[in-house]
Amino acid sequence: MDIEIKKERVVLVVEDEVPLIKAIQIKLEKHGLSVVSARSLEQAIHYLEDLEHVDAIWLDHYLLGEGDGLDFVVKLKNDNPKWSSIPIFVVSNTAGPDTMQSYVALGVNKYYVKAAHRLDEIVEDLRIFLGNPQ
Amino acid sequence: MKEGKMFIAKLVSRKQVSEETHMLEFMVVDDMFAFHPGQYVWVKVRELLYPDPRGEQRAFTIASCPGKSTFTIIFRSSLSGFKKTLLEMPIDTLVDIFGPCGSFCAYTPKSNEKMTLVAGGVGVAPFLSILEHCLTGVDSPRAHLIYCESSESRIIPEVIALQKKSLQTKNLQVSIHIGAIEEGFVQLYNTFGRDSTWYLSGPMGMIRVLSTQLLSVGITKNQMRFEENYPYFPYERELTLPVGNESSEKNIYKLALDDALTHTVITDINGRVLYANNATSQRTGFSHGEILGNTPRLWGGLMDKTFYEEMWRMIKNDRLPFIGKVTNRKKSGEAYTAEISIVPILELNGDLVGFYASEKNITELERIDKAKTEFVSLVSHQLRTPLSSVNWFSEMLLTGDAGELNSEQRKYLEEIYSGNQRMVELVNDLLDVSRLDLGTFIINLVQTDIIVLIEDVVLEQQSQIDEKKIQLHRIFSENIPQMAIDLKLMRMVLQNLLSNAIKYSPENSTIDFSVNVPDGKNILIIIKDSGCGIPEHQQKDIFSKLFRADNVKQMDVEGTGLGLYITRSIIESSGGKIWFESRENMGTTFFVTFPLDGMKKLEHGKSPF
């Protein structure tokens, strides 16, 4: 019998609003993905440092405390080579078109306006990207 | 100007000849020249001792030529800086002269001519040489000089002298008329009946009144003579503005404007300020002394060159009032936003004589408006989180993530979900509106095949099209060139127009979507539906924020009322035009044009009203 070592995919969800974290977590877990959530830039960095691996990042723009999503992406791309290749999906309601452009320029994978997308749409995109069989 | 040369002359003597009337004698110093009485010369002082909004030069008639290269001029003293300078500058002061000009003085009357010469005040000077001809002999022309003056004490001595001479000859008659030219003037003084030529010399106002009277009495325009060869100078047509000492009747307008709360400025046709009221001085921070004689650029001139070109074109070429929004700067350096209005001042005969300018400081208004828009933007952003929350949780319930639903539960949840969707759309629209109003949209121009974009937009809405069994006819020209377009904004425009056409069309109808380049310079997009149309009396409001016409409010069709406002704002700020034709219950056709060289960068600030 073939032993398939299924590596569990870990998604780091960086989002300040609690009800949204709940919804996102429920949906991601239903799709077999493991979720770690952080509400601030500081918290997110700590998780990155502590976790063995992070397969994808779900990132909101406005966060609790110091720093916003853009600052986080800059840190990811510059501070640690291990982090710079983690795919980033920005899911935000509050960033305007100019902020959007900045994210794209920094090299995020995709950008979603929360209110314009179904949750299952975004999750499906993520899942396909990660190649995780249902 | 067919004649005339520049000379330098010096002031030789100066004396007062009658009440408020002065005679100055000048001698040309750099050349020899023989002048004639009646000719005009322009006298330009090199340094004004007092500021004068009309500048440093005036035209005068030569009254006499007492010696070689000398001439005298007569004028009334006034409060004008120029005249005060003439009266106070030291003897031997040098001035620049241009001249001589004028046609009356060069005219030799025919021997049997009957002339009636009407002169207002110092306007008698050009007639002096003509009148000399009448004193030569029996075959001289006959002339009747009517000299008009406001009061006896101001009569020019030359006229008294002429009156004396006229007693000795039948060919010259001199009448002195004190006071205004009233009705019946012509009948009173018309010695020669209808076969006289009438020569008119004096202030423009007087000439107009007189020529009107002459016409009404049956004297034709051909019989009237006006001074020709008068070189066109900006101050030729003078605006007589009442000054402090004049009678209160003339003064009432000035008194009213002096302390009016509105910033009021009157300028000549070149924009030089002739009058500025106290509000103007207070608001701009400049003193009257600094403002008079200057142009309003003293506190303005900060806008683009094309703005002023357009302004001048409107007020001077087209002689139409102009309203615009500008940024100006007070003397202190403080910038402010103003709404300016400039109205051309026209004589009854249509001549342009000056401009009336007013401005209203709208800095505060704009600040409040901006704060309001930012508030809308802020609140809309805040609303998105709870909206997303409801959205996603309803979605998860509906997809069965929390267990299977019975049909009633499903129905209620679907209502919640769709209600929430409508709120999401409204919030999106509000955010777009506030971004447009604040000018925070970034334009990203990309060479685009617009047909490809259109097909994409149609594809997005294909399910709605199919649901209503609508036939979409595409009428696309061949060879439409690529254009520089911001994809996001153009998509919004096309989505809005197409979705309106679909929304308001009945089932089984057709929508015509055409794109072509009718004139080689602009692309024309036409979307035509045969739906419910827009009632005529509401057509003018269709582009207003949050407006929906009555007929669609009654239909079961959703809409925020912001779509067309956004669409029009985008189109007009990027150089295009949008308009429509519509008949209620027959359909609506929307027309959009853009120049082929593409969308322009969005103008910052509020979108057009």
Boltz contact constraints between the chains, C-beta under 6 A:
constraints:
  - contact:
      token1: [A, 17]
      token2: [B, 385]
      max_distance: 6.0
  - contact:
      token1: [A, 19]
      token2: [B, 389]
      max_distance: 6.0
  - contact:
      token1: [A, 20]
      token2: [B, 389]
      max_distance: 6.0
  - contact:
      token1: [A, 23]
      token2: [B, 392]
      max_distance: 6.0
  - contact:
      token1: [A, 23]
      token2: [B, 393]
      max_distance: 6.0
  - contact:
      token1: [A, 93]
      token2: [B, 384]
      max_distance: 6.0
  - contact:
      token1: [A, 94]
      token2: [B, 381]
      max_distance: 6.0
  - contact:
      token1: [A, 97]
      token2: [B, 442]
      max_distance: 6.0
  - contact:
      token1: [A, 98]
      token2: [B, 442]
      max_distance: 6.0
  - contact:
      token1: [A, 114]
      token2: [B, 388]
      max_distance: 6.0
  - contact:
      token1: [A, 115]
      token2: [B, 384]
      max_distance: 6.0
  - contact:
      token1: [A, 115]
      token2: [B, 387]
      max_distance: 6.0
  - contact:
      token1: [A, 115]
      token2: [B, 388]
      max_distance: 6.0
  - contact:
      token1: [A, 115]
      token2: [B, 424]
      max_distance: 6.0
  - contact:
      token1: [A, 118]
      token2: [B, 395]
      max_distance: 6.0
  - contact:
      token1: [A, 119]
      token2: [B, 392]
      max_distance: 6.0
  - contact:
      token1: [A, 119]
      token2: [B, 395]
      max_distance: 6.0
